[in-house]
Amino acid sequence: MGTLVKIVPYNADWPRLYRETQDRLEALLGEIAEGIEHVGSTAVPGLAAKPYIDIDVVLKHSTQMEDGRARMQAAGLEPRGSRHGDGVFAFMLRDP
């Protein structure tokens, strides 16, 4: 049996939660971040979704991966690994 996925009605707080987390990531990563984007179903206004704020962080250069990972982990973001083996690493923030 597969993993159950919880889908909830759209939450008008999701954009605010993203912006707060984006601000935190910008302060944390500073000059090494090229961009920070709200992605996934919670980024679509009105759409029911899994209740997780998905965020992509693009670093200016791949040589900054270890520095970025260390900064995010030190700030309490849990590393989730590279789920697809493509060099993209996921982190989880339990309490934005």
MODELLER restraints for C-alpha pairs under 7 A, 6 or more apart:
rsr = mdl.restraints
at = mdl.atoms
rsr.add(forms.Gaussian(group=physical.xy_distance, feature=features.Distance(at['CA:6:A'], at['CA:50:A']), mean=5.72, stdev=0.5))
rsr.add(forms.Gaussian(group=physical.xy_distance, feature=features.Distance(at['CA:7:A'], at['CA:48:A']), mean=6.34, stdev=0.5))
rsr.add(forms.Gaussian(group=physical.xy_distance, feature=features.Distance(at['CA:7:A'], at['CA:49:A']), mean=4.95, stdev=0.5))
rsr.add(forms.Gaussian(group=physical.xy_distance, feature=features.Distance(at['CA:7:A'], at['CA:50:A']), mean=4.60, stdev=0.5))
rsr.add(forms.Gaussian(group=physical.xy_distance, feature=features.Distance(at['CA:7:A'], at['CA:51:A']), mean=6.97, stdev=0.5))
rsr.add(forms.Gaussian(group=physical.xy_distance, feature=features.Distance(at['CA:8:A'], at['CA:48:A']), mean=5.49, stdev=0.5))
rsr.add(forms.Gaussian(group=physical.xy_distance, feature=features.Distance(at['CA:8:A'], at['CA:49:A']), mean=5.54, stdev=0.5))
rsr.add(forms.Gaussian(group=physical.xy_distance, feature=features.Distance(at['CA:8:A'], at['CA:50:A']), mean=6.17, stdev=0.5))
rsr.add(forms.Gaussian(group=physical.xy_distance, feature=features.Distance(at['CA:8:A'], at['CA:51:A']), mean=6.54, stdev=0.5))
rsr.add(forms.Gaussian(group=physical.xy_distance, feature=features.Distance(at['CA:9:A'], at['CA:48:A']), mean=4.40, stdev=0.5))
rsr.add(forms.Gaussian(group=physical.xy_distance, feature=features.Distance(at['CA:9:A'], at['CA:49:A']), mean=6.66, stdev=0.5))
rsr.add(forms.Gaussian(group=physical.xy_distance, feature=features.Distance(at['CA:10:A'], at['CA:46:A']), mean=5.29, stdev=0.5))
rsr.add(forms.Gaussian(group=physical.xy_distance, feature=features.Distance(at['CA:10:A'], at['CA:47:A']), mean=5.38, stdev=0.5))
rsr.add(forms.Gaussian(group=physical.xy_distance, feature=features.Distance(at['CA:10:A'], at['CA:48:A']), mean=4.66, stdev=0.5))
rsr.add(forms.Gaussian(group=physical.xy_distance, feature=features.Distance(at['CA:10:A'], at['CA:49:A']), mean=6.63, stdev=0.5))
rsr.add(forms.Gaussian(group=physical.xy_distance, feature=features.Distance(at['CA:14:A'], at['CA:42:A']), mean=6.47, stdev=0.5))
rsr.add(forms.Gaussian(group=physical.xy_distance, feature=features.Distance(at['CA:17:A'], at['CA:96:A']), mean=6.73, stdev=0.5))
rsr.add(forms.Gaussian(group=physical.xy_distance, feature=features.Distance(at['CA:18:A'], at['CA:38:A']), mean=6.61, stdev=0.5))
rsr.add(forms.Gaussian(group=physical.xy_distance, feature=features.Distance(at['CA:18:A'], at['CA:53:A']), mean=6.49, stdev=0.5))
rsr.add(forms.Gaussian(group=physical.xy_distance, feature=features.Distance(at['CA:21:A'], at['CA:96:A']), mean=6.03, stdev=0.5))
rsr.add(forms.Gaussian(group=physical.xy_distance, feature=features.Distance(at['CA:22:A'], at['CA:36:A']), mean=6.66, stdev=0.5))
rsr.add(forms.Gaussian(group=physical.xy_distance, feature=features.Distance(at['CA:28:A'], at['CA:71:A']), mean=6.84, stdev=0.5))
rsr.add(forms.Gaussian(group=physical.xy_distance, feature=features.Distance(at['CA:29:A'], at['CA:68:A']), mean=6.57, stdev=0.5))
rsr.add(forms.Gaussian(group=physical.xy_distance, feature=features.Distance(at['CA:32:A'], at['CA:59:A']), mean=5.64, stdev=0.5))
rsr.add(forms.Gaussian(group=physical.xy_distance, feature=features.Distance(at['CA:32:A'], at['CA:60:A']), mean=5.64, stdev=0.5))
rsr.add(forms.Gaussian(group=physical.xy_distance, feature=features.Distance(at['CA:32:A'], at['CA:64:A']), mean=6.87, stdev=0.5))
rsr.add(forms.Gaussian(group=physical.xy_distance, feature=features.Distance(at['CA:33:A'], at['CA:57:A']), mean=6.92, stdev=0.5))
rsr.add(forms.Gaussian(group=physical.xy_distance, feature=features.Distance(at['CA:33:A'], at['CA:58:A']), mean=5.94, stdev=0.5))
rsr.add(forms.Gaussian(group=physical.xy_distance, feature=features.Distance(at['CA:33:A'], at['CA:59:A']), mean=4.45, stdev=0.5))
rsr.add(forms.Gaussian(group=physical.xy_distance, feature=features.Distance(at['CA:33:A'], at['CA:60:A']), mean=5.75, stdev=0.5))
rsr.add(forms.Gaussian(group=physical.xy_distance, feature=features.Distance(at['CA:34:A'], at['CA:58:A']), mean=5.29, stdev=0.5))
rsr.add(forms.Gaussian(group=physical.xy_distance, feature=features.Distance(at['CA:34:A'], at['CA:59:A']), mean=4.99, stdev=0.5))
rsr.add(forms.Gaussian(group=physical.xy_distance, feature=features.Distance(at['CA:34:A'], at['CA:60:A']), mean=4.83, stdev=0.5))
rsr.add(forms.Gaussian(group=physical.xy_distance, feature=features.Distance(at['CA:35:A'], at['CA:57:A']), mean=5.85, stdev=0.5))
rsr.add(forms.Gaussian(group=physical.xy_distance, feature=features.Distance(at['CA:35:A'], at['CA:58:A']), mean=5.10, stdev=0.5))
rsr.add(forms.Gaussian(group=physical.xy_distance, feature=features.Distance(at['CA:36:A'], at['CA:55:A']), mean=6.85, stdev=0.5))
rsr.add(forms.Gaussian(group=physical.xy_distance, feature=features.Distance(at['CA:36:A'], at['CA:56:A']), mean=5.68, stdev=0.5))
rsr.add(forms.Gaussian(group=physical.xy_distance, feature=features.Distance(at['CA:36:A'], at['CA:57:A']), mean=4.55, stdev=0.5))
rsr.add(forms.Gaussian(group=physical.xy_distance, feature=features.Distance(at['CA:36:A'], at['CA:58:A']), mean=6.37, stdev=0.5))
rsr.add(forms.Gaussian(group=physical.xy_distance, feature=features.Distance(at['CA:37:A'], at['CA:55:A']), mean=5.54, stdev=0.5))
rsr.add(forms.Gaussian(group=physical.xy_distance, feature=features.Distance(at['CA:37:A'], at['CA:56:A']), mean=5.19, stdev=0.5))
rsr.add(forms.Gaussian(group=physical.xy_distance, feature=features.Distance(at['CA:37:A'], at['CA:57:A']), mean=6.60, stdev=0.5))
rsr.add(forms.Gaussian(group=physical.xy_distance, feature=features.Distance(at['CA:38:A'], at['CA:54:A']), mean=6.10, stdev=0.5))
rsr.add(forms.Gaussian(group=physical.xy_distance, feature=features.Distance(at['CA:38:A'], at['CA:55:A']), mean=4.70, stdev=0.5))
rsr.add(forms.Gaussian(group=physical.xy_distance, feature=features.Distance(at['CA:38:A'], at['CA:56:A']), mean=6.58, stdev=0.5))
rsr.add(forms.Gaussian(group=physical.xy_distance, feature=features.Distance(at['CA:39:A'], at['CA:54:A']), mean=5.39, stdev=0.5))
rsr.add(forms.Gaussian(group=physical.xy_distance, feature=features.Distance(at['CA:39:A'], at['CA:55:A']), mean=5.54, stdev=0.5))
rsr.add(forms.Gaussian(group=physical.xy_distance, feature=features.Distance(at['CA:39:A'], at['CA:56:A']), mean=6.68, stdev=0.5))
rsr.add(forms.Gaussian(group=physical.xy_distance, feature=features.Distance(at['CA:40:A'], at['CA:54:A']), mean=5.77, stdev=0.5))
rsr.add(forms.Gaussian(group=physical.xy_distance, feature=features.Distance(at['CA:41:A'], at['CA:47:A']), mean=6.72, stdev=0.5))
rsr.add(forms.Gaussian(group=physical.xy_distance, feature=features.Distance(at['CA:41:A'], at['CA:49:A']), mean=5.43, stdev=0.5))
rsr.add(forms.Gaussian(group=physical.xy_distance, feature=features.Distance(at['CA:42:A'], at['CA:49:A']), mean=5.86, stdev=0.5))
rsr.add(forms.Gaussian(group=physical.xy_distance, feature=features.Distance(at['CA:42:A'], at['CA:53:A']), mean=6.12, stdev=0.5))
rsr.add(forms.Gaussian(group=physical.xy_distance, feature=features.Distance(at['CA:73:A'], at['CA:79:A']), mean=6.74, stdev=0.5))
rsr.add(forms.Gaussian(group=physical.xy_distance, feature=features.Distance(at['CA:77:A'], at['CA:91:A']), mean=5.80, stdev=0.5))
rsr.add(forms.Gaussian(group=physical.xy_distance, feature=features.Distance(at['CA:77:A'], at['CA:92:A']), mean=5.43, stdev=0.5))
rsr.add(forms.Gaussian(group=physical.xy_distance, feature=features.Distance(at['CA:77:A'], at['CA:93:A']), mean=4.95, stdev=0.5))
rsr.add(forms.Gaussian(group=physical.xy_distance, feature=features.Distance(at['CA:78:A'], at['CA:91:A']), mean=5.16, stdev=0.5))
rsr.add(forms.Gaussian(group=physical.xy_distance, feature=features.Distance(at['CA:78:A'], at['CA:92:A']), mean=4.94, stdev=0.5))
rsr.add(forms.Gaussian(group=physical.xy_distance, feature=features.Distance(at['CA:78:A'], at['CA:93:A']), mean=6.51, stdev=0.5))
rsr.add(forms.Gaussian(group=physical.xy_distance, feature=features.Distance(at['CA:79:A'], at['CA:90:A']), mean=6.12, stdev=0.5))
rsr.add(forms.Gaussian(group=physical.xy_distance, feature=features.Distance(at['CA:79:A'], at['CA:91:A']), mean=4.37, stdev=0.5))
rsr.add(forms.Gaussian(group=physical.xy_distance, feature=features.Distance(at['CA:79:A'], at['CA:92:A']), mean=6.50, stdev=0.5))
rsr.add(forms.Gaussian(group=physical.xy_distance, feature=features.Distance(at['CA:80:A'], at['CA:89:A']), mean=6.90, stdev=0.5))
rsr.add(forms.Gaussian(group=physical.xy_distance, feature=features.Distance(at['CA:80:A'], at['CA:90:A']), mean=4.98, stdev=0.5))
rsr.add(forms.Gaussian(group=physical.xy_distance, feature=features.Distance(at['CA:80:A'], at['CA:91:A']), mean=5.12, stdev=0.5))
rsr.add(forms.Gaussian(group=physical.xy_distance, feature=features.Distance(at['CA:80:A'], at['CA:92:A']), mean=6.82, stdev=0.5))
rsr.add(forms.Gaussian(group=physical.xy_distance, feature=features.Distance(at['CA:81:A'], at['CA:89:A']), mean=5.12, stdev=0.5))
rsr.add(forms.Gaussian(group=physical.xy_distance, feature=features.Distance(at['CA:81:A'], at['CA:90:A']), mean=5.60, stdev=0.5))
rsr.add(forms.Gaussian(group=physical.xy_distance, feature=features.Distance(at['CA:82:A'], at['CA:88:A']), mean=5.41, stdev=0.5))
rsr.add(forms.Gaussian(group=physical.xy_distance, feature=features.Distance(at['CA:82:A'], at['CA:89:A']), mean=4.36, stdev=0.5))
rsr.add(forms.Gaussian(group=physical.xy_distance, feature=features.Distance(at['CA:82:A'], at['CA:90:A']), mean=6.29, stdev=0.5))
